[in-house]
Amino acid sequence: MLRQTQSQKLAQKLSPQQIQLMKLLQVPTANLEERIKDELESNPALDVGGETEADPYGLKEFDNDQEGMQDGNHDQEEGNNEFESIDVSDYLRDEHDSQGDYHLNEHNDDDEPKTIPVKVETTFADYLTDQLGMLELDERSHQIAEHIIGSIDDDGYLRRDPVAIADDLAFNRNIMTEEDEVREIIARIQDFDPPGVAAKDLQECLLLQLKKSAAPRRETQLATTILSSYFEEFTRKHYDKIKQRMKITEEDLKAAIQVILKLTPKPGSAFASADKLGGYIIPDFFIYNNNGVLELTLNARNAPELRISEGYRDMLRTFDSGQKKNKSQREALLFIKQKIDSAKWFIDAIKQRQHTLLITMNAIMKYQEAFFLSGNEAFLRPMILKDIADRIGMDISTVSRVANSKYVQTEYGTYLLKYFFSEAIVNDSGEEVSTREVKRILADLVAAEDKKKPISDERITELLAEQGYNVARRTVAKYREQLDIPVARLRKQA
């Protein structure tokens, strides 16, 4: 039996502005410029440049503009109902009123128009398309090859089934083809650089690379057999089974595995966006040691010069000067107001992003002050997201978004913010130490070992215990894998 009841409950929902801020927090500096460019293209009420008093942090106007933003949202709801009278005074403030303009980090001595620089780089698809010129293809086959290249993901894999590609060609390009023809062209693309491109899975990717490997013939043949016939055993590190079934020696197995380990599991990674790989890093923060006093600055590219378009201000003045407004004029006025509101929200979100980035990084800097002053990893304190969240009075998820893909440049190098977060263990003295310190000691033990008789995980556990770090053997194995250190038998050298 169906019943209709009423209930009252409290629920927390994010506003569109809060959602926009959360998304902007996750964006690294390298991508922020492109995100702003997209916003400039989609919202004509948003403009670049302007003149106001210097504001190195871009935060002076944030608190003063919140009330105006909320009032604008209220007006928008009223205008959507019956196009009631709209007060445009909030939008027609004096240009030189520091509390009325929506500018960021501008300078009075620079009157030239500003543009947002956007990073331009050759994509992986462009690189592959350029190689099509080396193939003798007619126009039809060339279009099929272009569609196949467009289906290759950033890692270099072609994970779409040839049948699905044939269907796409028929529906989207009106090219009727068969699965065999698609497979034939895929095979030709697999000869492109980088080796392993257009493979359907990891196994095929590695086998394609072995065909072009410069390793000795016997080792390459053994590696090919392992990947072709014993791939599952290889992925599960069942090396003893592989050795027994292939009837090869420990040295042969080790040599073949070394060939495999030199292959790349993601052939497209060398052509991926540089900011994703960390090959071309744009620091979000800079920390300077000024005679023992740490100074934190935000990358200037995080503080773009944005304002409300003067053209939209003029349109508001024009509409406001009219005595009577018909329905179409009210609708036009409402549209302009909505665009300006959207621009205000975006500028406020950029300001709040700067503020959140600064206070979060400042808390991390103070928490890890000993490291930033010395550069010694041994001085890194155990630190989790909650430690910083409690210090700045924000949610853990906010700190996580800030730490995601953000870099800080110091005199000792450039670090990913996540580098400074680690769990803690308690040593024999009852002191909490970072797991990073344990990993460093583990790496030092392996580096100093006798390669003819490498130490096992059990022995590493005992050596760590002698230094006051009581960790389980499985924990040692986990740290070793995180450091990309192979097991003892694979580290053995003749």
C-alpha positions in Angstrom: 0.0 0.0 0.0 1.4 3.4 -1.1 1.4 6.3 1.4 2.4 9.9 1.0 4.2 11.4 4.0 6.1 14.6 4.7 9.4 14.7 6.5 11.8 17.4 7.4 15.5 16.9 7.4 18.8 18.9 7.2 21.0 18.4 4.2 24.2 20.1 3.1 24.5 20.9 -0.5 27.2 22.7 -2.4 26.3 25.8 -4.3 27.4 26.2 -8.0 30.1 28.7 -6.8 31.5 26.2 -4.3 31.6 23.5 -6.9 33.4 25.8 -9.2 36.0 26.6 -6.5 36.5 22.9 -5.8 37.2 22.2 -9.4 39.6 25.2 -9.7 41.5 24.0 -6.6 42.4 20.8 -8.4 43.8 22.6 -11.4 47.6 23.0 -11.5 49.2 26.2 -12.7 50.0 24.8 -16.1 46.3 24.1 -16.8 44.9 27.2 -15.0 45.7 29.4 -18.0 43.9 27.1 -20.3 40.9 27.0 -17.9 40.8 30.8 -17.8 41.0 30.9 -21.6 38.0 28.6 -21.9 36.0 30.8 -19.5 37.0 34.0 -21.4 35.7 32.3 -24.6 32.4 31.2 -23.1 31.6 34.3 -21.1 31.9 37.6 -23.0 31.3 39.6 -19.7 34.7 38.4 -18.5 37.7 40.4 -19.7 41.5 40.6 -19.1 43.5 43.5 -17.9 42.7 46.8 -16.1 44.1 49.2 -13.6 43.9 49.2 -9.9 46.2 49.4 -6.9 48.9 46.7 -6.7 47.7 43.6 -5.0 50.3 40.9 -4.8 48.0 38.3 -3.4 44.8 39.1 -5.4 42.7 38.9 -2.2 41.9 42.4 -1.1 38.5 42.6 -2.8 37.3 39.1 -2.0 35.5 39.8 1.3 34.0 43.1 0.0 32.5 41.4 -3.1 30.7 38.5 -1.4 27.7 40.6 -0.4 27.4 42.0 -4.0 27.6 38.5 -5.4 24.8 37.2 -3.1 22.6 40.2 -3.9 23.2 39.5 -7.6 22.1 35.9 -7.2 18.9 37.1 -5.4 18.1 39.6 -8.2 18.6 36.8 -10.7 16.0 34.7 -9.1 13.5 37.6 -9.1 14.3 38.4 -12.7 13.7 34.9 -13.8 10.1 35.0 -12.4 8.4 38.2 -13.8 11.3 40.4 -14.9 10.9 42.7 -12.0 12.8 45.9 -11.7 16.5 45.2 -11.7 18.9 47.5 -9.8 22.0 47.8 -11.9 23.8 50.2 -9.5 26.0 47.3 -8.2 27.2 46.8 -11.8 27.9 50.4 -12.6 30.5 51.2 -9.9 33.2 53.7 -10.5 36.1 52.1 -12.4 38.7 53.6 -10.0 36.8 52.4 -6.9 39.1 49.7 -5.5 36.1 48.0 -3.9 34.0 48.1 -7.1 36.2 46.7 -9.8 36.9 43.0 -10.2 40.7 43.1 -10.9 43.5 40.8 -9.8 47.1 41.6 -9.3 47.3 44.6 -11.6 49.9 47.4 -11.9 49.3 51.1 -12.6 52.4 51.4 -14.7 51.3 48.9 -17.4 48.6 50.1 -19.8 49.2 47.5 -22.5 46.4 44.9 -23.1 47.1 41.6 -21.4 46.7 38.2 -23.0 46.6 34.8 -21.2 49.4 32.6 -22.5 48.4 29.1 -23.4 50.9 26.3 -23.7 51.0 24.8 -27.2 52.6 21.4 -27.7 52.6 18.6 -30.3 50.1 15.9 -29.3 50.6 12.2 -29.5 47.9 12.0 -32.2 49.7 14.6 -34.3 53.0 12.7 -34.0 51.4 9.5 -35.3 49.4 11.3 -38.0 52.7 12.8 -39.4 54.0 9.3 -39.8 51.1 8.4 -42.1 53.0 10.1 -44.9 55.5 7.3 -44.9 52.8 4.8 -45.9 51.5 4.4 -49.4 47.8 4.8 -48.7 44.9 6.0 -50.9 42.5 8.6 -49.7 40.1 6.0 -48.3 42.7 4.1 -46.4 44.2 7.3 -45.1 40.9 8.3 -43.6 40.6 4.9 -42.0 44.1 5.2 -40.6 43.3 8.7 -39.2 40.2 7.4 -37.4 42.3 4.5 -35.9 44.9 7.0 -34.7 42.1 9.1 -33.2 41.0 6.1 -31.2 44.4 5.5 -29.6 44.5 6.7 -26.0 47.2 8.8 -24.3 49.0 5.7 -23.1 49.4 4.5 -26.7 46.9 1.7 -26.6 44.1 0.9 -29.1 41.6 -0.6 -26.8 38.7 -0.4 -29.2 37.7 -3.6 -31.0 38.3 -3.5 -34.8 34.6 -4.3 -35.4 33.6 -1.3 -33.3 36.0 0.9 -35.4 34.5 -0.4 -38.6 31.0 0.5 -37.3 32.2 4.0 -36.4 33.6 4.5 -39.9 30.3 3.4 -41.4 28.2 5.7 -39.3 30.4 8.7 -38.8 32.4 8.9 -42.0 30.2 6.9 -44.4 33.2 4.5 -45.1 32.2 0.9 -45.5 35.0 -1.4 -44.4 35.5 -4.9 -43.0 37.2 -6.0 -39.8 40.1 -7.6 -41.8 40.9 -4.3 -43.5 40.9 -2.4 -40.2 43.3 -5.0 -38.7 45.6 -4.7 -41.6 45.9 -0.9 -41.2 46.3 -1.3 -37.4 49.2 -3.7 -38.1 50.9 -1.0 -40.3 50.4 1.6 -37.6 52.0 -0.7 -35.0 55.2 -0.3 -37.0 55.2 3.4 -36.1 57.3 5.1 -33.5 57.2 4.7 -30.5 57.5 0.9 -30.5 54.4 -0.8 -29.0 51.9 1.8 -30.2 48.3 0.7 -31.1 48.5 -2.5 -29.0 45.3 -3.8 -27.6 46.8 -4.8 -24.2 50.1 -4.8 -22.2 51.1 -8.2 -23.5 50.9 -7.2 -27.1 52.5 -3.9 -26.4 55.6 -5.5 -24.9 55.8 -8.1 -27.7 55.7 -5.3 -30.3 58.6 -3.6 -28.6 60.6 -6.8 -28.4 60.5 -7.0 -32.2 62.5 -3.8 -32.4 64.7 -4.5 -29.4 68.4 -4.1 -29.7 69.1 -6.7 -27.0 71.1 -9.8 -27.7 69.1 -12.3 -29.8 69.0 -15.2 -27.3 67.8 -12.9 -24.5 65.2 -11.4 -26.8 63.9 -14.8 -27.8 63.7 -15.9 -24.2 61.8 -12.7 -23.3 59.4 -13.2 -26.2 58.7 -16.8 -25.1 58.0 -15.6 -21.5 55.6 -12.9 -22.6 53.9 -15.2 -25.2 53.5 -18.4 -23.2 54.0 -17.5 -19.6 52.6 -13.9 -19.3 50.3 -14.7 -16.4 53.1 -16.4 -14.5 55.3 -13.4 -15.2 52.8 -10.8 -14.0 52.4 -12.8 -10.8 56.2 -13.1 -10.4 56.1 -16.9 -10.4 59.7 -17.0 -11.7 60.4 -20.5 -10.4 57.6 -21.9 -12.5 58.8 -20.1 -15.6 62.3 -21.4 -15.1 61.2 -25.0 -14.6 58.8 -25.0 -17.6 61.2 -23.4 -19.9 64.1 -25.4 -18.6 66.5 -22.5 -18.3 69.0 -21.4 -15.8 68.6 -18.6 -13.2 71.1 -16.5 -15.2 69.1 -16.9 -18.4 65.8 -16.0 -16.6 67.4 -13.0 -15.0 68.8 -11.8 -18.3 65.4 -12.2 -20.1 63.6 -10.3 -17.3 66.1 -7.5 -17.5 65.2 -7.1 -21.2 61.5 -7.0 -20.3 62.0 -4.5 -17.5 63.6 -2.1 -20.0 60.5 -2.0 -22.1 57.9 0.7 -21.5 54.4 -0.3 -20.5 53.0 3.0 -21.8 54.5 3.9 -25.2 52.5 7.1 -25.4 53.8 8.5 -22.1 56.7 10.2 -23.7 54.3 12.4 -25.7 51.7 13.0 -23.0 51.1 16.4 -21.6 54.2 17.5 -19.8 52.5 18.7 -16.7 50.9 15.2 -16.3 54.3 13.6 -16.5 56.3 16.0 -14.5 58.8 16.4 -17.3 58.0 20.1 -17.7 57.0 21.3 -14.2 55.6 24.7 -13.5 55.9 25.3 -9.7 52.8 26.6 -8.0 54.8 28.0 -5.1 58.3 29.3 -4.3 60.0 29.0 -0.9 63.1 31.1 -0.3 65.5 30.8 2.7 66.2 34.4 3.7 68.9 34.1 6.4 67.0 31.4 8.2 63.5 32.9 7.6 61.3 31.0 5.1 59.5 33.2 2.6 56.6 31.8 0.6 55.3 33.3 -2.7 52.7 32.1 -5.1 53.5 31.7 -8.8 52.3 34.9 -10.5 50.6 32.8 -13.1 48.1 31.8 -10.4 47.0 35.5 -10.2 45.7 36.5 -13.6 44.3 40.0 -14.3 40.6 39.6 -14.7 37.7 42.1 -14.6 34.2 42.7 -15.8 34.0 43.6 -19.5 33.7 47.4 -20.1 31.4 46.7 -23.0 28.9 44.9 -20.8 29.1 47.8 -18.3 28.2 50.2 -21.2 25.3 48.0 -22.2 24.0 48.2 -18.6 24.3 51.9 -18.6 22.4 52.1 -21.9 19.5 49.9 -20.6 19.4 51.7 -17.2 19.1 55.1 -18.9 15.8 54.1 -20.6 12.6 55.1 -18.8 10.4 52.3 -19.8 11.5 48.8 -20.7 9.5 46.3 -22.7 9.7 42.6 -22.2 12.5 42.0 -24.7 14.6 44.8 -23.1 14.1 43.2 -19.7 15.1 39.9 -21.0 18.3 41.4 -22.6 19.0 43.2 -19.3 18.6 39.9 -17.4 20.9 38.1 -19.8 23.6 40.7 -19.3 23.2 40.6 -15.6 23.5 36.8 -15.6 26.7 36.9 -17.6 28.2 39.5 -15.2 27.2 37.4 -12.2 28.9 34.4 -13.8 32.0 36.5 -14.4 32.0 37.7 -10.8 31.6 34.2 -9.4 34.6 33.1 -11.5 36.8 36.0 -10.4 35.8 35.4 -6.8 36.6 31.7 -7.2 40.1 32.5 -8.6 40.7 34.9 -5.6 39.6 32.2 -3.2 41.7 29.7 -4.9 44.8 31.9 -4.4 43.9 32.4 -0.8 43.4 28.7 -0.1 46.6 27.7 -1.9 48.6 30.2 0.1 47.3 29.3 3.6 47.6 25.6 2.9 51.1 25.8 1.6 52.0 28.1 4.5 50.8 25.5 6.9 52.8 22.8 5.2 55.9 25.0 5.2 55.7 25.7 8.9 55.0 22.0 9.7 58.0 20.9 7.7 60.2 23.9 8.5 63.2 21.9 9.5 63.3 20.2 6.0 62.8 23.5 4.1 65.7 25.0 6.0 68.1 22.1 5.6 66.9 20.0 2.7 67.6 16.9 4.8 64.9 14.2 4.4 65.7 12.9 7.9 64.0 16.1 9.2 60.7 15.4 7.4 58.0 15.0 10.1 55.1 12.5 9.8 52.3 14.5 8.3 48.8 13.5 7.1 46.1 15.6 5.5 44.2 15.9 8.8 47.2 17.7 10.4 47.1 20.5 7.8 43.3 20.6 7.7 43.1 21.1 11.5 45.7 24.0 11.3 43.9 25.9 8.6 40.4 25.1 9.7 39.3 23.5 6.4 38.1 20.1 5.3 40.5 17.3 4.5 39.1 17.0 1.0 40.1 20.7 0.4 43.7 20.0 1.5 43.7 16.9 -0.8 42.6 19.0 -3.8 45.4 21.6 -3.1 48.0 18.8 -2.8 46.9 17.2 -6.0 49.4 18.0 -8.9 50.8 21.0 -7.1 54.6 21.6 -6.9 56.8 23.8 -4.7 60.2 25.0 -5.8 62.9 25.2 -3.1 66.6 25.8 -3.2 67.0 22.0 -2.8 64.8 21.1 -5.7 61.2 21.0 -6.9 58.8 18.7 -5.0 55.3 17.5 -5.4 53.2 18.5 -2.4 52.2 14.9 -1.8 55.9 14.2 -1.1 55.6 15.9 2.3 52.7 13.7 3.4 53.6 10.4 5.1 52.4 8.1 7.8 54.2 7.7 11.1 55.7 4.8 13.0 57.0 4.7 16.5 60.7 3.8 17.2 62.1 2.2 20.3 62.5 5.6 21.9 58.8 6.2 21.6 59.2 9.0 19.0 57.1 9.2 15.9 59.2 9.1 12.7 58.1 9.3 9.1 57.8 6.2 7.0 59.9 8.1 4.4 62.9 7.9 6.8 62.4 4.1 7.1 62.3 3.9 3.2 65.5 5.9 3.0 67.3 3.6 5.4 66.0 0.6 3.5 67.3 2.0 0.2 70.7 2.6 1.9 70.9 -1.0 3.1 70.2 -2.3 -0.3 72.7 0.0 -2.0 75.4 -1.1 0.4 74.7 -4.8 0.2 77.0 -7.4 -1.4 75.5 -7.9 -4.9 76.7 -11.5 -4.9 74.8 -12.2 -1.7 71.9 -9.6 -1.6 70.1 -9.4 1.7 66.6 -10.8 2.0 63.5 -9.0 3.3 63.8 -10.9 6.6 67.4 -9.7 7.0 66.3 -6.1 6.2 63.6 -6.4 8.9 66.3 -7.5 11.4 68.7 -4.6 10.4 65.9 -2.1 10.8 65.0 -3.5 14.2 68.7 -3.1 15.3 68.4 0.6 14.4 65.2 1.0 16.4 62.5 0.6 13.7 60.2 -2.3 14.4 58.4 -3.0 11.2 56.9 -6.3 9.9 58.5 -8.2 7.0 55.4 -7.6 4.8 55.8 -3.9 5.5 59.4 -4.1 4.4 58.3 -5.8 1.2 55.7 -3.1 0.6 58.3 -0.3 1.1 60.7 -2.1 -1.2 58.1 -2.4 -4.0 57.2 1.3 -3.6 60.9 2.1 -4.1 61.0 -0.1 -7.2 63.6 -2.4 -5.6 63.4 -6.0 -6.9 63.5 -9.1 -4.6 66.9 -10.4 -3.5 67.2 -13.2 -6.1 66.7 -10.7 -8.9 69.3 -8.3 -7.4 72.0 -11.0 -7.4 74.9 -10.5 -9.6 77.6 -13.0 -10.6 
